[in-house]
C-alpha cells in the first residue's frame, strides 16, 4: 500500500488536513481531516510502501495502546483512506 502521489498533509490553524495538489487530484475537491495519531502515521509512511502491520507497529511504538486496539484503529483509518482514494494498493 502507498499514499498516492499529489496528496499532501498540511497543518492549518492547528488542524491536520490532507489536500490534493496537481492535475492528478483535480477531482479531489475536499480536505480530509486527520487527528494527531493519523497525521503521525501519514508522516511516517509518506513516500513509502507500507502494510497495515507497519501502521500497527508505529502506533504501538508511540502510544500506550493494546495491539488489538491499534489494529482496530488502523483498519478504520485505512478504510477511510481507501474510501477517500488517497492510498493505492
SESE-204036 format. One record per residue (C-alpha): residue number from 1; residue in one letter; x negated, y, z. Coordinates in pm, whole numbers, plus 32768, in hexadecimal, padded with zeros to 4 digits. Layout:
% residues N
+-----+---------+------+------+------+
| num | residuo |   xx |   yy |   zz |
+-----+---------+------+------+------+
| NUM |       A |    X |    Y |    Z |
...
+-----+---------+------+------+------+
***
This chain:
% residues 89
+-----+---------+------+------+------+
| num | residuo |   xx |   yy |   zz |
+-----+---------+------+------+------+
|   1 |       X | 8000 | 8000 | 8000 |
|   2 |       X | 7F88 | 8162 | 7FBE |
|   3 |       X | 800D | 82C4 | 7FDF |
|   4 |       X | 8061 | 8340 | 7E82 |
|   5 |       X | 7F87 | 8449 | 7DE4 |
|   6 |       X | 800A | 85AA | 7E05 |
|   7 |       X | 80AA | 858D | 7F5C |
|   8 |       X | 8007 | 866C | 805F |
|   9 |       X | 8036 | 867F | 81D8 |
|  10 |       X | 8050 | 87E4 | 8253 |
|  11 |       X | 8086 | 887D | 83A9 |
|  12 |       X | 8182 | 8996 | 8389 |
|  13 |       X | 81ED | 8A5B | 84BC |
|  14 |       X | 817E | 893E | 859D |
|  15 |       X | 823B | 8835 | 84D5 |
|  16 |       X | 819E | 8728 | 83FB |
|  17 |       X | 8238 | 870A | 82A1 |
|  18 |       X | 81E3 | 864C | 8165 |
|  19 |       X | 820E | 870F | 8025 |
|  20 |       X | 81DD | 86B0 | 7EBA |
|  21 |       X | 80E0 | 8773 | 7DF0 |
|  22 |       X | 80A6 | 875F | 7C79 |
|  23 |       X | 8170 | 86F4 | 7B4E |
|  24 |       X | 8189 | 8586 | 7BB7 |
|  25 |       X | 825A | 85EE | 7CE4 |
|  26 |       X | 833E | 86E1 | 7C2F |
|  27 |       X | 8470 | 8612 | 7C91 |
|  28 |       X | 840C | 8611 | 7E01 |
|  29 |       X | 84C6 | 8750 | 7E5D |
|  30 |       X | 84C8 | 8720 | 7FD5 |
|  31 |       X | 83E3 | 8718 | 80FE |
|  32 |       X | 83B8 | 85E0 | 81D0 |
|  33 |       X | 8393 | 8635 | 8340 |
|  34 |       X | 82A6 | 855F | 8410 |
|  35 |       X | 8279 | 854F | 8586 |
|  36 |       X | 811B | 855E | 8619 |
|  37 |       X | 80E9 | 83E4 | 8615 |
|  38 |       X | 815B | 83C1 | 84AB |
|  39 |       X | 807D | 84E6 | 8446 |
|  40 |       X | 7F57 | 843E | 84F5 |
|  41 |       X | 7F95 | 82FE | 842F |
|  42 |       X | 7FB5 | 83C2 | 82E9 |
|  43 |       X | 7E6A | 8473 | 8329 |
|  44 |       X | 7DBB | 832A | 8379 |
|  45 |       X | 7E27 | 8278 | 8239 |
|  46 |       X | 7E36 | 8396 | 813D |
|  47 |       X | 7D72 | 8334 | 8009 |
|  48 |       X | 7D45 | 81CB | 807A |
|  49 |       X | 7DEE | 807E | 8046 |
|  50 |       X | 7E9B | 800C | 8186 |
|  51 |       X | 7F85 | 7F06 | 8213 |
|  52 |       X | 808E | 7F16 | 831F |
|  53 |       X | 7F98 | 7E5C | 83FF |
|  54 |       X | 7E9C | 7F75 | 83CE |
|  55 |       X | 7F9F | 8071 | 8444 |
|  56 |       X | 7FFA | 7F9B | 8571 |
|  57 |       X | 7E8A | 7F83 | 85CF |
|  58 |       X | 7E65 | 80FC | 85B6 |
|  59 |       X | 7F8D | 8131 | 869F |
|  60 |       X | 7F0A | 8032 | 8798 |
|  61 |       X | 7DB4 | 80D9 | 8799 |
|  62 |       X | 7E40 | 8234 | 87D8 |
|  63 |       X | 7F76 | 8201 | 88AE |
|  64 |       X | 7FD8 | 812D | 89D7 |
|  65 |       X | 80E6 | 8064 | 892D |
|  66 |       X | 8130 | 7EF2 | 8908 |
|  67 |       X | 80DE | 7E40 | 87C4 |
|  68 |       X | 824F | 7DF4 | 8795 |
|  69 |       X | 82B4 | 7F60 | 87B8 |
|  70 |       X | 819B | 7FD4 | 86D4 |
|  71 |       X | 8202 | 7ED6 | 85CA |
|  72 |       X | 8370 | 7F40 | 85DF |
|  73 |       X | 8312 | 80B0 | 85C5 |
|  74 |       X | 822D | 8071 | 849D |
|  75 |       X | 833D | 7FAF | 83E7 |
|  76 |       X | 8435 | 80CC | 8417 |
|  77 |       X | 8333 | 81C8 | 839F |
|  78 |       X | 82D5 | 80FC | 826C |
|  79 |       X | 8444 | 80CC | 8215 |
|  80 |       X | 846B | 8247 | 8210 |
|  81 |       X | 832B | 827F | 8149 |
|  82 |       X | 8393 | 817D | 8045 |
|  83 |       X | 84F8 | 8205 | 8034 |
|  84 |       X | 8472 | 8365 | 8001 |
|  85 |       X | 837D | 82EC | 7EF8 |
|  86 |       X | 823C | 836A | 7F98 |
|  87 |       X | 8189 | 821B | 7FA3 |
|  88 |       X | 814B | 810E | 7EA0 |
|  89 |       X | 8111 | 7F9C | 7ECE |
+-----+---------+------+------+------+
***
